[in-house]
């Protein structure tokens, strides 16, 4: 397993490999890597980690999802914004179904 991630090496061809390796890290380490990626992208033109960070939107950790959502919400890519909208709608529908089943007990 890779112990340190060089974010400058992450690109579309390596997304899957890096994603699988990063998932093996602790949640705190993942948060650190995502923060590092966002800072690196801001400082270095030509890098775009949007599709990669999008992979973390469904992560089990609330803080990782929050970082990913906040990052993607700044996107100008309409498709990404639609994906976020769909995720939010699905979460709301799940909450509604759960609350209805509770009401009808």
C-alpha positions in Angstrom: 0.0 0.0 0.0 1.2 3.5 -0.7 2.0 5.3 2.6 2.2 8.8 1.1 0.2 10.2 -1.8 1.8 12.5 -4.2 -1.2 14.4 -5.4 0.7 15.7 -8.5 0.7 12.2 -9.8 -3.1 11.7 -9.6 -4.7 11.9 -13.0 -7.6 10.5 -14.9 -5.7 7.3 -15.8 -4.7 6.6 -12.2 -8.0 7.6 -10.4 -9.0 4.0 -9.7 -5.7 2.9 -8.3 -5.3 6.0 -6.1 -8.9 5.8 -5.0 -8.6 2.2 -3.9 -5.3 2.9 -2.0 -6.7 6.0 -0.3 -9.7 4.1 0.9 -7.4 1.9 3.0 -6.3 5.0 5.0 -7.9 6.3 8.1 -10.6 8.8 7.7 -8.4 11.6 9.1 -5.7 10.7 6.6 -8.3 10.8 3.8 -9.4 14.2 4.9 -5.8 15.4 4.9 -5.3 14.1 1.4 -8.5 15.7 0.0 -7.5 19.1 1.7 -4.0 18.7 0.2 -5.5 18.0 -3.3 -7.8 21.1 -3.2 -4.9 23.4 -2.1 -2.6 21.9 -4.7 -5.2 22.4 -7.4 -5.7 26.0 -6.4 -2.0 26.7 -6.6 -1.2 24.8 -9.8 -3.1 25.6 -12.9 -3.9 22.6 -15.2 -4.9 20.3 -12.4 -8.5 19.3 -12.0 -9.4 16.8 -9.3 -13.2 17.3 -9.6 -14.0 13.8 -11.0 -11.7 12.2 -8.4 -13.1 14.0 -5.4 -16.5 13.2 -6.7 -15.8 9.6 -5.9 -15.8 10.5 -2.2 -19.4 11.9 -2.1 -20.8 8.6 -0.8 -18.1 7.9 1.7 -19.2 6.5 5.1 -17.6 9.4 7.0 -19.7 12.6 7.2 -16.7 14.9 7.2 -15.3 13.4 4.0 -18.7 13.7 2.3 -18.9 17.3 3.5 -15.5 18.2 2.1 -16.4 16.5 -1.2 -19.8 18.2 -1.5 -18.4 21.6 -0.6 -15.6 21.2 -3.3 -18.0 20.0 -6.0 -20.6 22.6 -5.2 -18.1 25.3 -6.4 -18.0 23.5 -9.8 -19.1 25.2 -13.0 -19.7 21.7 -14.5 -23.5 21.3 -14.8 -23.3 17.5 -14.8 -21.5 17.5 -11.4 -24.0 19.9 -9.9 -26.9 17.7 -11.2 -25.2 14.7 -9.6 -25.1 16.5 -6.3 -28.8 17.5 -6.7 -29.7 13.8 -7.4 -27.8 12.6 -4.4 -29.6 15.2 -2.1 -32.9 14.2 -3.6 -32.3 10.5 -3.0 -31.2 11.2 0.6 -34.4 13.3 1.2 -36.6 10.6 -0.3 -34.9 8.0 2.0 -35.6 10.2 5.0 -39.2 10.7 4.0 -39.8 7.0 3.5 -38.2 6.3 6.9 -40.3 8.9 8.6 -43.5 7.7 7.0 -42.9 4.1 8.1 -42.3 5.5 11.6 -45.6 7.5 11.5 -47.6 4.5 10.4 -46.5 2.1 13.2 
